[in-house]
Amino acid sequence: MPRGDGRLSHDLLPGEKGPQDACGVFGVWAPGEEVAKLTYFGLYALQHRGQESAGIAVSNGSQILVFKDMGLVSQVFDETSLGSLQGHIAVGHARYSTTGASTWENAQPTFRATAHGSIALGHNGNLVNTAQLAEMVADLPKQEGGRTPRVAATNDTDLLTALLAAQRDAEGTPLTIEEAAHAILPKVRGAFSLVFMDQHTLYAARDPQGIRPLVLGRLERGWVVASESAALDICGASFVREIEPGEFIAIDENGLRTSRFADAKPKGCVFEYVYLARPDTDIAGRNVYASRVEMGRKLAKEAPAEADLVIATPESGTPAAIGYAEASGIPFGNGLVKNAYVGRTFIQPSQTIRQLGIRLKLNPLKDVIKGKRLVVVDDSIVRGNTQRALVRMLREAGAAEVHIRISSPPVKWPCFFGIDFATRAELIANGMTVDEIGTSLGADSLAYISIDGMIEATTIAKPNLCRACFDGEYPMDLPDPELLGKQLLETELAAGTAAPAAVDAIRRP
C-alpha cells in the first residue's frame, strides 16, 4: 500500500499549482488531558494550511517523543501511534514546504538535544535570512570530536532549532530555551509563528510584524496555542487573545508568563483574509468569512456586470460570490458541482481523463447555466489555466456570457513569507493588462477588486497589512535574490557555493 504523498490542494485543474498554503502549528499544555489527541484534532482543523507532512511531539516531563511522516494528518496518525504519545505537553505541525524540499527530514516538529534536555519546534512562516542563520549555526561551539553541530534538514526551521538548542553565554554556560529565545529571535528576520517546547514548558513566539496568525486559547485544565482560532473551537478551547507581534509566551506548572523580544510593527498578511485562512477563523478581531463576503460586495460596486446569475468557483470563491450577488441584486446560484473526494489520488489519470481536466473536480449544472449570462467569482488568479478551462467548460454547458470577477487584486509579486506562488515569470498578471488577461481566458469580461477595496473589507488599517504580492511593497528589506528561494540550502550544497563551515552545518549526516 503506497504511503500518502499529502498532495491535497484546492487546485481544480490537475497539475495546476495555485497559491500553496502556509503551515499550521498547534501546541497544548494540559496535565491530565490526552494532549496527543487534542493536537491531532487541532492539526486536522489546520490541514488546509499544509498537506505534505504532519508531526506531533509529546513530553511526559522527562523525555520528548516525536512522531512524524509524509502525508495528511489522517494518513500519518492512527489510534496506535497517538496512544504511544503520552504526556502533558504537545506540539504539532502540518507542513507545506516554503524553504527546503518536501522530504521526511524536513518534516516538523524539529528536534534537538540541549544541555538542559531537548527541544521540539514547529514553525509557520518563512525566514528571509536563512543563509545568515546557516552561518550562525556554523559558528556554534564545536561538539566533542571537533565537529560543527549538524542539521539533518535543509530548511530554515531546523537551523533555528539548532541555534535555540546550542546557545551559550559569554562564559560558555549553556542558556535555557527561554534565555536562548530572547537572544536569537531578535536576530531572525521574516515570518515566524513558532510553537515549541522542552520537557516542562510550552513556548510560543510571533515575529515583530505578525505576518502569520497565532492565537492563545484556554482549556479547563490547560492552555492551547494555534495558527487559527478555528483550531481552538475544534478541541474545545475558548479563545483568549492573539499572541502579539514580537511577543514570547511560556506556559508551565507556574502558569503563563509573557515577555517581549521585539517591538510590534504589525504587517499581517492580507492574503490570509483572501484565501489562506479558514472562513470560520477570526484574525485581528475580524472574521475571515465576513471579510470575504464584504470583498464580494465591494467588487460588485467596483465592477458591475449585466448578468442573470452569480456563481462561485467552489469553495474558495463562495463567500465573495454571495456578497457580489447581495450587492448587485443578481441571484446567486449553484452552477457547478464539486466532487469532494478527488483532492488527492495515487492513480495518475490517463491521457483521455487528463484532457477532461477540470471535470475531475467540477461539473456544470447545465439546466442552471444554459442560456444564462454568468458572473463567475473566484478569489485569485495565478497562472490562469484553471479559469481558462472553467470558461471553456461553462460555454460548452450553454452559458451565453461568462464574466469573471476576482475578489483580490492581480498577483504580480512573489511572497517570501510563507506562501508559495508560482514564479513571477509564471504569474499571468505580470506583463499583461486586465483586458489582455480576460481575452486570454476567453471571458466576456474580467475585473479585479482594487487593493483599497480589498483592504477596507478586512477593516484592518492599510499600514498594518502586508500586501506585497499585490503591490510589491515588502514589510522589510530583503537580501539579494540569490539568498532567497525555496531550495536555497539544497542549491548551496549542490553547487558548493556556501562557506565551508556553513556547508558542513547543513550537510546531511
DRENKOL-990986 format. One record per atom (N, C-alpha, C): z, x, y; residue in three letters. Coordinates in steps of 0.2 Angstrom, whole numbers, plus 5000, padded with zeros to 4 digits. Atoms other than C-alpha are relative to their C-alpha. Layout:
ZXYALA;...
***
This chain:
500050044994MET;500050005000MET;500050045006MET;500049964995PRO;499550085016PRO;500549995005PRO;499550014995ARG;500850115030ARG;499749975006ARG;500250034994GLY;500650015046GLY;499850065005GLY;500249954995ASP;499750115060ASP;500349985007ASP;499750024994GLY;500550005073GLY;499549985005GLY;500550014995ARG;498949975082ARG;499949935002ARG;500050074997LEU;499349805088LEU;499950005007LEU;500150004993SER;498749765105SER;499849935003SER;500250074997HIS;498249625117HIS;499250005000HIS;500750005000ASP;496449685116ASP;499649954996ASP;500350055004LEU;495249545112LEU;499450024997LEU;500649975003LEU;493749655108LEU;500250064995LEU;499949945004PRO;493849765093PRO;499850075002PRO;500249944997GLY;493849945098GLY;500150015007GLY;500049994993GLU;494049905116GLU;500750015002GLU;499349984998LYS;495549985124LYS;500249985007LYS;499750024994GLY;496449895138GLY;500550045003GLY;499449974998PRO;497949945148PRO;500550004995PRO;499549995005GLN;499150015135GLN;500750005003GLN;499350024997ASP;500949965137ASP;500450075000ASP;499449955000ALA;502450075141ALA;500449994994ALA;499550005006CYS;503850105128CYS;500549955002CYS;499450045000GLY;505349995125GLY;500650044998GLY;499449975002VAL;507150055124VAL;500549955000VAL;499450055001PHE;508749975119PHE;500650044997PHE;499449975002GLY;510550035117GLY;500549955000GLY;499450045000VAL;512149955112VAL;500650044998VAL;499449975001TRP;513950005112TRP;500449934998TRP;499650075002ALA;514949865102ALA;500350014993ALA;499649995006PRO;516349915089PRO;500149934997PRO;499950065004GLY;516449785075GLY;499349965000GLY;500650045000GLU;514649725078GLU;499550044995GLU;500649965004GLU;513049765067GLU;499550025005GLU;500449974994VAL;512349875080VAL;499350014998VAL;500649985002ALA;510849925070ALA;499549935000ALA;500350075000LYS;510349735068LYS;499949985007LYS;500150014993LEU;510649705086LEU;499450045003LEU;500649964998THR;509449845090THR;499449984998THR;500750035003TYR;508149785078TYR;499849945004TYR;500350064997PHE;508049615086PHE;499950025008PHE;500149984993GLY;508149695104GLY;499350045000GLY;500649975000LEU;506649805099LEU;499449954998LEU;500550055002TYR;505749655091TYR;499849965007TYR;500250034993ALA;505849575109ALA;499650045004ALA;500449954996LEU;505149735116LEU;499450024997LEU;500649975003GLN;503749755104GLN;499450015004GLN;500650004996HIS;502449715117HIS;499950075004HIS;500049944996ARG;502949875126ARG;499750074996ARG;500249945004GLY;502449995111GLY;500049984993GLY;500150025007GLN;501749975094GLN;499850064995GLN;500349955005GLU;501350145087GLU;500650034996GLU;499449985004SER;503150195081SER;500649965002SER;499450034999ALA;504850125080ALA;500650044997ALA;499549965002GLY;506550205078GLY;500749985002GLY;499350024998ILE;508450175078ILE;500550064998ILE;499549955001ALA;509850305079ALA;500749965001ALA;499450045000VAL;511650245075VAL;500650064999VAL;499449965001SER;513350335077SER;500649964997SER;499450035003ASN;514850305067ASN;500750035003ASN;499549964997GLY;515950415078GLY;500150074998GLY;500049945002SER;515750565068SER;499350034999SER;500749975001GLN;513850585065GLN;499549955002GLN;500550044998ILE;512250515071ILE;499450004994ILE;500550015005LEU;510950445058LEU;499449975004LEU;500650024997VAL;509150425064VAL;499549984995VAL;500550035005PHE;507850315055PHE;499449985005PHE;500650024996LYS;506050305062LYS;499450014996LYS;500749995004ASP;504250295056ASP;499549975005ASP;500550034997MET;502550245062MET;499949934998MET;500150075001GLY;502150065064GLY;500449955004GLY;499650054996LEU;502849905071LEU;500750004997LEU;499350015002VAL;504649865071VAL;500149974993VAL;499950045006SER;504549745057SER;499750044994SER;500349965006GLN;503549875046GLN;500550064999GLN;499649945001VAL;504750015049VAL;500749984997VAL;499450025003PHE;506349925045PHE;500049944996PHE;499850065004ASP;507049805032ASP;500750004999ASP;499350015001GLU;508749745026GLU;500350074997GLU;499749945003THR;509049905016THR;500150065005THR;499949944995SER;508650035030SER;500549985005SER;499550024995LEU;509649935043LEU;500750004997LEU;499450005003GLY;511049915031GLY;500350074999GLY;499849935001SER;511150105029SER;500250035007SER;499949974993LEU;511350125048LEU;500749975003LEU;499350024999GLN;513250095050GLN;500350035006GLN;499749974995GLY;514150125066GLY;500249955006GLY;499850044995HIS;514750065083HIS;499550015006HIS;500549984995ILE;513350145094ILE;499350004998ILE;500749995002ALA;511450125093ALA;499650015005ALA;500550004995VAL;509950175102VAL;499349994996VAL;500650025003GLY;508250105098GLY;499450015005GLY;500649984996HIS;506450145104HIS;499449974996HIS;500650025002ALA;504750065102ALA;499550035004ALA;500449954996ARG;503350185107ARG;499349985000ARG;500749994999TYR;501650185114TYR;500050075004TYR;500049934998SER;501150375117SER;499750005007SER;500349984994THR;500850425135THR;500050075002THR;500149935000THR;501250605133THR;500150024992THR;500049985007GLY;500950685115GLY;499749954996GLY;500450045004ALA;499950615101ALA;500449954996ALA;499650055004SER;500450465090SER;500150034993SER;499849975007THR;501250565076THR;500749984999THR;499350015001TRP;502850545067TRP;500550055004TRP;499649954997GLU;503550705075GLU;500249975007GLU;499950034993ASN;503350615092ASN;500349935001ASN;499650065000ALA;504250455087ALA;500750015002ALA;499350004997GLN;505850415095GLN;500549954997GLN;499649954995PRO;507350425097PRO;499950074997PRO;499949925001THR;507350615098THR;500750014998THR;499349985003PHE;508750705090PHE;500150085001PHE;499949934999ARG;509550875094ARG;500850014999ARG;499349985000ALA;511150965089ALA;500250035006ALA;499749974994THR;512351015103THR;500650044998THR;499449965001ALA;513851125105ALA;500649954998ALA;499550055001HIS;514850965105HIS;499949954995HIS;500250055005GLY;513950865092GLY;499350004999GLY;500750015000SER;512250795093SER;499849945005SER;500350054995ILE;511150685105ILE;499449974997ILE;500650045002ALA;509850545101ALA;499849975006ALA;500350034994LEU;508750485115LEU;499449965000LEU;500650044999GLY;507450355119GLY;499850005007GLY;500249994994HIS;506350365134HIS;499449955001HIS;500550044998ASN;505250235143ASN;499750035007ASN;500349974994GLY;504050305156GLY;499650064998GLY;500349945001ASN;503150465158ASN;500150055006ASN;499849954995LEU;503550635167LEU;499450035002LEU;500549974997VAL;502450725178VAL;500150085001VAL;499949935000ASN;503250895177ASN;500250034993ASN;499949985007THR;503150915158THR;499950084999THR;500249935001ALA;502351095160ALA;500650045002ALA;499449974998GLN;503851145170GLN;500649994996GLN;499550015005LEU;505051075158LEU;499950044994LEU;500149955005ALA;504251175144ALA;500250075002ALA;499849944998GLU;504551325154GLU;500850015000GLU;499350005000MET;506351275156MET;500350004993MET;499849995007VAL;506551255138VAL;500050074997VAL;500149935002ALA;505851425135ALA;500550055003ALA;499549964996ASP;507151495147ASP;500749994997ASP;499350025003LEU;508651415137LEU;500350064996LEU;499749945004PRO;509851545129PRO;499850004993PRO;500349995007LYS;509251615113LYS;500549984995LYS;499650025005GLN;509851545097GLN;500250074995GLN;499949955004GLU;510551655083GLU;499450034997GLU;500649975002GLY;509251775077GLY;499550025006GLY;500449994994GLY;508551785095GLY;499449965001GLY;500650054999ARG;507351635094ARG;500249955005ARG;499950054995THR;507051515108THR;500149934996THR;499950075004PRO;507651335103PRO;499349975000PRO;500750035001ARG;506051255096ARG;500049925001ARG;500150084999VAL;505451075100VAL;499449984995VAL;500550015005ALA;504551005085ALA;499549955002ALA;500450054997ALA;503750865095ALA;499550035006ALA;500449984994THR;502350885109THR;500049955005THR;499950054995ASN;503050765121ASN;500550015005ASN;499549984995ASP;504050765137ASP;500749984998ASP;499450035002THR;505450665129THR;500450054996THR;499749955004ASP;505850805116ASP;500250065004ASP;499849954995LEU;505850935130LEU;500649985004LEU;499450024996LEU;507050835140LEU;500650004995LEU;499550005004THR;508150805125THR;500350074998THR;499849935001ALA;508150995121ALA;500450035006ALA;499649974994LEU;508751035139LEU;500749975001LEU;499350034999LEU;510150905139LEU;500550034994LEU;499649985006ALA;510750975122ALA;500250075001ALA;499949935000ALA;510751155127ALA;500350035007ALA;499849984993GLN;511451165145GLN;500750044999GLN;499449964999ARG;512751295149ARG;500250015007ARG;499849994993ASP;513751335165ASP;499950085001ASP;500149934998ALA;513751505174ALA;500350054995ALA;499649965004GLU;515051575162GLU;499750004993GLU;500350005006GLY;513951525147GLY;500449954995GLY;499650065003THR;515151375142THR;499549944999THR;500450055001PRO;514151235134PRO;500249945004PRO;499850064996LEU;514151075145LEU;500049944996LEU;500150065003THR;514450905139THR;499449965002THR;500650044999ILE;513050775138ILE;500049985007ILE;500050034993GLU;513650695154GLU;499950055005GLU;500049944995GLU;513850865163GLU;499250025000GLU;500749985000ALA;512050915157ALA;499649955003ALA;500450054997ALA;511350755163ALA;500050005007ALA;500049994993HIS;511950775180HIS;499750075003HIS;500349944998ALA;511250955180ALA;499350004999ALA;500750005001ILE;509550915173ILE;499649945003ILE;500450054998LEU;509050745178LEU;499750005008LEU;500349994993PRO;508850785197PRO;499450055000PRO;500649965001LYS;507550915191LYS;499449974997LYS;500550045004VAL;506550785181VAL;499649965005VAL;500450044996ARG;505050705190ARG;499549964996ARG;500450055004GLY;504150555185GLY;500449944999GLY;499750075002ALA;504550385177ALA;500550014994ALA;499650005006PHE;506050385166PHE;500649955000PHE;499550045001SER;507150245160SER;500350024993SER;499849965006LEU;508250335147LEU;500649964997LEU;499450025004VAL;509550265134VAL;500150054995VAL;499849945005PHE;510450405124PHE;500749994998PHE;499350015002MET;512050435115MET;500250074997MET;499749955005ASP;513150565107ASP;500449964995ASP;499650035005GLN;514450525094GLN;500449945002GLN;499550054998HIS;515550425105HIS;499849965006HIS;500250034993THR;514650375121THR;499349985000THR;500750024998LEU;513150275126LEU;499850015007LEU;500249984993TYR;512250335141TYR;499349965002TYR;500650034997ALA;510850265152ALA;499950035007ALA;500249974993ALA;509850335167ALA;499449975002ALA;500650034997ARG;508450275178ARG;499850055006ARG;500249954995ASP;507350385189ASP;500149975007ASP;499850024993PRO;507650385208PRO;499549945002PRO;500550054998GLN;506050275210GLN;500149934996GLN;499950075004GLY;506550145197GLY;499349974998GLY;500750025002ILE;504750145191ILE;500049954994ILE;499950055006ARG;505150065174ARG;500649965000ARG;499450045000PRO;506349925172PRO;500650034995PRO;499449995005LEU;508149945164LEU;500549965002LEU;499550054999VAL;509449815163VAL;500750014996VAL;499350005004LEU;511349805158LEU;500249934998LEU;499750075002GLY;512049665148GLY;500750014997GLY;499350005003ARG;513749615141ARG;500049964994ARG;499950035006LEU;514149565124LEU;500849985000LEU;499350025000GLU;515849485119GLU;500450064999GLU;499749945001ARG;516349645112ARG;499750075001ARG;500449944998GLY;515249775120GLY;499549995005GLY;500549994995TRP;513849825131TRP;499350014997TRP;500749995002VAL;511949825130VAL;499650025006VAL;500549984995VAL;510549915139VAL;499349994997VAL;500750025002ALA;508749865138ALA;499550015005ALA;500550004995SER;507049885146SER;499949945003SER;500150064997GLU;506949705149GLU;500549954999GLU;499450055000SER;508149555152SER;499849964994SER;500150055006ALA;507249455138ALA;500350034994ALA;499749975006ALA;507949585125ALA;500749985000ALA;499350025000LEU;509649535131LEU;500149934997LEU;499950075002ASP;509349355128ASP;499949994992ASP;500150005007ILE;508749385110ILE;500650024996ILE;499449985004CYS;510349475105CYS;500649975002CYS;499550044998GLY;511449355114GLY;500550035005GLY;499649964995ALA;512049475128ALA;499849965007ALA;500150034993SER;512249405146SER;499850055004SER;500249964995PHE;511349485160PHE;500550025005PHE;499649984995VAL;512449585171VAL;499750025007VAL;500349974994ARG;511349685183ARG;499450054998ARG;500549945001GLU;509849805184GLU;500450075001GLU;499749944999ILE;510349985182ILE;499650035006ILE;500349994994GLU;509950055199GLU;499650075000GLU;500449935000PRO;508650195203PRO;500550065002PRO;499549944999GLY;509550365202GLY;500749994997GLY;499350025002GLU;511050285193GLU;500050034993GLU;499849975007PHE;511850365177PHE;500649964998PHE;499550045003ILE;512950255166ILE;500350034994ILE;499749985007ALA;514150305152ALA;500549944998ALA;499650065003ILE;514950175140ILE;500450034994ILE;499749985006ASP;516350225128ASP;500749965000ASP;499450045002GLU;518050165122GLU;500549995007GLU;499650014994ASN;518750185140ASN;499649955005ASN;500450044996GLY;517450065147GLY;499450035003GLY;500649984997LEU;515950085158LEU;500150035007LEU;499949964994ARG;515850215172ARG;499350015002ARG;500749994997THR;514350245184THR;500150055005THR;500049954995SER;513850385195SER;499350015002SER;500649994998ARG;512350445204ARG;499850074999ARG;500249935000PHE;511250595201PHE;499450015005PHE;500549994995ALA;509950555215ALA;500149945004ALA;500150064995ASP;509750435230ASP;499449964997ASP;500550055002ALA;508750275226ALA;499550005005ALA;500650014996LYS;506950275233LYS;499649954996LYS;500350055004PRO;506350115225PRO;499250005000PRO;500750015000LYS;504550105219LYS;499849974993LYS;500150035006GLY;504549985205GLY;499249994998GLY;500750015002CYS;502849965195CYS;499849935001CYS;500250074999VAL;501949815201VAL;499649974994VAL;500350035006PHE;500949805185PHE;500449974995PHE;499550045004GLU;502549755176GLU;499949935001GLU;500050074998TYR;502349595185TYR;499349974998TYR;500750025002VAL;500449585182VAL;499949994993VAL;500249995007TYR;500349625164TYR;500650024995TYR;499649975005LEU;501649735155LEU;500649964998LEU;499450035002ALA;503249635155ALA;499949934997ALA;500050065003ARG;503649485145ARG;500149955006ARG;499950054994PRO;503449325156PRO;500749975001PRO;499350024999ASP;505249275152ASP;500550055002ASP;499549954998THR;505949435159THR;500049995008THR;499949994992ASP;506649455177ASP;500150075002ASP;500049934998ILE;506349615186ILE;500250005008ILE;499849994993ALA;507249655203ALA;500149935003ALA;499850064997GLY;507849475204GLY;499449955000GLY;500650054999ARG;506049395202ARG;499849994993ARG;500350025007ASN;505449305186ASN;499350024999ASN;500749975001VAL;503849385179VAL;499549945000VAL;500450055001TYR;503149215174TYR;499949965007TYR;500150034993ALA;503449145192ALA;499650045004ALA;500449954996SER;502649295199SER;499249994998SER;500750005003ARG;501049275188ARG;499749935002ARG;500250064998VAL;500949085192VAL;499850005008VAL;500149994993GLU;501049125211GLU;499450045001GLU;500649964999MET;499749255209MET;499449964999MET;500550045001GLY;498649125202GLY;499949955006GLY;500050054994ARG;499049005217ARG;499650045006ARG;500249964994LYS;498649145230LYS;499250024998LYS;500749985002LEU;497049195220LEU;499549945001LEU;500450064999ALA;496449005221ALA;499850005008ALA;500150004993LYS;496649015240LYS;499650055003LYS;500449944998GLU;495849185242GLU;499350004998GLU;500650005004ALA;494449155230ALA;499849934997ALA;500150075003PRO;494048965228PRO;499350004997PRO;500650015003ALA;492648905217ALA;499949934998ALA;500250075002GLU;491648745214GLU;500050004992GLU;499950005007ALA;492148705196ALA;500349944997ALA;499850065003ASP;492548575184ASP;500750014996ASP;499549995005LEU;493848665173LEU;500350075001LEU;499749935000VAL;495048815174VAL;500350024993VAL;499849985006ILE;495348905158ILE;500350085001ILE;499749945000ALA;496349065154ALA;499750044994ALA;500149955005THR;495949225144THR;500750004996THR;499350005003PRO;497449195131PRO;500250074999PRO;499550054997GLU;498849235133GLU;500150035007GLU;499749964994SER;499049365147SER;499749965007SER;500350044994GLY;497949255159GLY;500349935001GLY;499850075000THR;498849095156THR;500449985006THR;499650024994PRO;500149085170PRO;499650005006PRO;500449994994ALA;498949145183ALA;499549945000ALA;500550055000ALA;497649015177ALA;500449935002ALA;499650064999ILE;499048875178ILE;500150005008ILE;500050004993GLY;499348925196GLY;499449995004GLY;500650014997TYR;497548935200TYR;499849935000TYR;500250075000ALA;497248755194ALA;500549965004ALA;499550044996GLU;498848695203GLU;499850005007GLU;500249994993ALA;498248765220ALA;499349975002ALA;500750024999SER;496448725218SER;499849924999SER;500150075002GLY;496648545211GLY;499549994995GLY;500450005006ILE;495448595197ILE;500449994994ILE;499650015006PRO;496048535180PRO;500150064996PRO;499949945005PHE;496748665168PHE;499949984993PHE;500150025007GLY;496248655150GLY;499950064996GLY;500049955005ASN;496248755134ASN;499250004998ASN;500749995002GLY;494448815132GLY;499950054995GLY;500149955005LEU;494748955120LEU;500649994995LEU;499550005005VAL;495748955104VAL;500150074997VAL;499949935002LYS;496549125099LYS;500350004993LYS;499749995006ASN;496949175082ASN;500550055000ASN;499449964999ALA;498649245082ALA;500250054995ALA;499849965005TYR;498549335066TYR;499550064998TYR;500449945001VAL;497249475069VAL;500250055005VAL;499849944996GLY;498249585080GLY;499950074998GLY;500249935003ARG;498049725068ARG;499849984993ARG;500350005006THR;497149755052THR;499950064996THR;500149945004PHE;497049885038PHE;499250004999PHE;500750015002ILE;495249825035ILE;499550015006ILE;500549994994GLN;493849885047GLN;499549944999GLN;500550065001PRO;492649735050PRO;499450034998PRO;500749985001SER;490949755043SER;499650005006SER;500550004994GLN;489449785055GLN;499949935002GLN;500250074998THR;489049595054THR;500649975003THR;499450034997ILE;490849545058ILE;500150035007ILE;499949964994ARG;490949685071ARG;499549975006ARG;500450024995GLN;489449615080GLN;500249935003GLN;499750064998LEU;490349445082LEU;500650025005LEU;499549974995GLY;491649555092GLY;500649955002GLY;499550044998ILE;492749445102ILE;500249944996ILE;499850065004ARG;492649295090ARG;500550024995ARG;499449995005LEU;493849385078LEU;500649985003LEU;499450024997LYS;495149335091LYS;500049945004LYS;500150064996LEU;494449195101LEU;499449964998LEU;500650055001ASN;493349045098ASN;500049955005ASN;500150054995PRO;492748925111PRO;500149934997PRO;500050075001LEU;493148735111LEU;499449975003LEU;500650024997LYS;491348685113LYS;500049935003LYS;500050064997ASP;491648505116ASP;500450005007ASP;499649994993VAL;492848555131VAL;499550045005VAL;500449964995ILE;491648685138ILE;499349985002ILE;500750024999LYS;489948615136LYS;499849965006LYS;500350034994GLY;489048575152GLY;500550015006GLY;499549994995LYS;490648625162LYS;499950065004LYS;500049944996ARG;490748745177ARG;500750024999ARG;499449985002LEU;492148855172LEU;500350065005LEU;499649944997VAL;493448965181VAL;500450034995VAL;499649965005VAL;494049095169VAL;500550055003VAL;499549954997VAL;495649185174VAL;500350054995VAL;499849955004ASP;496149345167ASP;500550055005ASP;499549964996ASP;497549475173ASP;499750065003ASP;500349934997SER;496449635175SER;499450014996SER;500649975003ILE;494849715171ILE;500050075000ILE;500049925001VAL;494749895164VAL;499350024999VAL;500749985001ARG;493049935157ARG;499549945001ARG;500550064999GLY;492349755157GLY;499749984994GLY;500350025007ASN;491749755139ASN;500349934998ASN;499750065002THR;492949615135THR;499749945004THR;500350054995GLN;492449505150GLN;499349984999GLN;500750015001ARG;490649535147ARG;499849964993ARG;500150045006ALA;490749475129ALA;500349935000ALA;499750074999LEU;491849325134LEU;499549965004LEU;500550044996VAL;490549265147VAL;499449984995VAL;500650015004ARG;489149285134ARG;500249944995ARG;499850045005MET;490149185121MET;500149935004MET;500050064997LEU;490549045134LEU;499349975002LEU;500750034998ARG;488749025139ARG;499749984993ARG;500350025007GLU;488249015120GLU;500349934998GLU;499750065002ALA;489548875119ALA;499849945005ALA;500350064996GLY;488648775133GLY;500350005007GLY;499850004993ALA;489548825149ALA;499550005005ALA;500550004995ALA;488548785164ALA;500050065005ALA;499849944996GLU;489348915175GLU;500650034998GLU;499449965002VAL;490649055172VAL;500250045007VAL;499749974995HIS;491649105187HIS;500750044998HIS;499449965003ILE;492849255183ILE;500550015006ILE;499549994995ARG;494449265194ARG;500650044997ARG;499549955003ILE;495649415191ILE;500650005005ILE;499350004997SER;497549405196SER;500350065002SER;499849944997SER;497649585201SER;499450035003SER;500649974997PRO;496549695212PRO;499650054995PRO;500449955004PRO;495249815205PRO;500450064998PRO;499649945003VAL;496049955194VAL;499550065001VAL;500549954998LYS;495250115202LYS;500350074998LYS;499749935000TRP;496550255199TRP;500450004993TRP;499649995006PRO;497450325183PRO;500849995002PRO;499250005000CYS;499350295180CYS;500350064997CYS;499649945003PHE;500450445177PHE;500749994998PHE;499350025000PHE;502050345175PHE;500149964994PHE;499850035006GLY;501950265158GLY;499549944998GLY;500550055002ILE;500350155157ILE;499450044999ILE;500649965002ASP;498850225148ASP;499449965001ASP;500750044999PHE;497250155156PHE;499550054997PHE;500649965002ALA;495550215152ALA;500050065006ALA;500149954995THR;495050375161THR;499649975007THR;500350034994ARG;494450355179ARG;499349995000ARG;500750005001ALA;492650385174ALA;499849934997ALA;500150065004GLU;492850235162GLU;500149935004GLU;499850064996LEU;493550115175LEU;499449975003LEU;500650034998ILE;492249985179ILE;500049995008ILE;500050014993ALA;492849965197ALA;499950065004ALA;500149944996ASN;492650145201ASN;499350025001ASN;500749994999GLY;491050165209GLY;499549945000GLY;500450065000MET;490449985208MET;500349955005MET;499750054996THR;490649845221THR;500249944996THR;499850065003VAL;491449675216VAL;499449964997VAL;500650035002ASP;489749595216ASP;499650034994ASP;500449965006GLU;488949735205GLU;500449994994GLU;499650015006ILE;490349715193ILE;499949934997ILE;500250075002GLY;490049525192GLY;499449994997GLY;500750005003THR;488249555189THR;500050034993THR;500049975007SER;488649675175SER;500349964995SER;499750045005LEU;489749555167LEU;499649944998LEU;500450065001GLY;488449415168GLY;500349945003GLY;499650054997ALA;489649305178ALA;499649975006ALA;500350034994ASP;489049175191ASP;500450035006ASP;499649964995SER;490449255202SER;500650034998SER;499449965001LEU;491849375202LEU;500450015006LEU;499649994994ALA;493349385213ALA;500750034997ALA;499349975001TYR;495049485213TYR;500449975005TYR;499550014995ILE;496649445221ILE;500150065005ILE;499949944996SER;497049555236SER;500650034998SER;499449975001ILE;498349685235ILE;500649975003ILE;499450044997ASP;499449595248ASP;500149944997ASP;499850065003GLY;499249435239GLY;500450014994GLY;499749985006MET;499749515223MET;500850015001MET;499449984998ILE;501249595231ILE;500549945002ILE;499650064998GLU;501849435240GLU;500249964994GLU;499850045006ALA;501849345223ALA;500650034997ALA;499449975003THR;503149465217THR;500749995004THR;499550014995THR;504249435233THR;500450075001THR;499749934999ILE;504649625232ILE;499750035006ILE;500349964995ALA;504349725248ALA;499550054998ALA;500649965002LYS;502749815248LYS;500250084999LYS;499849935001PRO;503549985251PRO;500550024994PRO;499649995006ASN;504649965236ASN;499749994994ASN;500450015006LEU;503249945224LEU;499550064999LEU;500549955002CYS;502150075215CYS;499449964999CYS;500650035001ARG;500350015216ARG;499450055000ARG;500549955000ALA;499450175214ALA;499449994996ALA;500650015004CYS;498250115200CYS;499549955004CYS;500550044996PHE;497549995214PHE;499850035006PHE;500149974993ASP;497650095230ASP;500050085000ASP;500049935001GLY;497850275224GLY;500650035004GLY;499449974997GLU;499550295234GLU;500550014995GLU;499549985005TYR;500650385222TYR;500750005003TYR;499350004997PRO;502550365224PRO;500350075001PRO;499849944999MET;502750555223MET;499450054999MET;500649955001ASP;501750715224ASP;499950024993ASP;500249995007LEU;500850755208LEU;499850085000LEU;500249935001PRO;500550935201PRO;499250004999PRO;500849995001ASP;498751005198ASP;499849964994ASP;500350045005PRO;497650895187PRO;500150034993PRO;500049975007GLU;497651025173GLU;500850004997GLU;499350005002LEU;499551005172LEU;500249934999LEU;499950075001LEU;499450815169LEU;499649984994LEU;500450035006GLY;498750715154GLY;500449994994GLY;499750025006LYS;499250635138LYS;500150064995LYS;500049955005GLN;498850785127GLN;500150075003GLN;499949934997LEU;499450925139LEU;500350054995LEU;499749955004LEU;500551015127LEU;499650024994LEU;500549995005GLU;499350995112GLU;499550055002GLU;500649964997THR;497951065123THR;500350075002THR;499849934998GLU;499051215129GLU;500150044994GLU;499949965006LEU;499551255111LEU;499350024997LEU;500649995003ALA;497751245105ALA;499650065004ALA;500349954996ALA;497051345120ALA;500450075001ALA;499649944999GLY;498451465121GLY;500150025008GLY;500049984993THR;498551445140THR;500749995003THR;499350004998ALA;500451415141ALA;500350075000ALA;499749945001ALA;501551555144ALA;500350014993ALA;499849985007PRO;502051645128PRO;500749964998PRO;499450035001ALA;503851585129ALA;500049924999ALA;500150075000ALA;503351405133ALA;499749984993ALA;500350025006VAL;502151405118VAL;500550004994VAL;499550005005ASP;503551465107ASP;500549945000ASP;499550065000ALA;504651325113ALA;499749944998ALA;500350075002ILE;503451185109ILE;499650014993ILE;500349995006ARG;502651265093ARG;500449964995ARG;499750045005ARG;502951155078ARG;500350054995ARG;499649965005PRO;504251235066PRO;499550014994PRO;
***
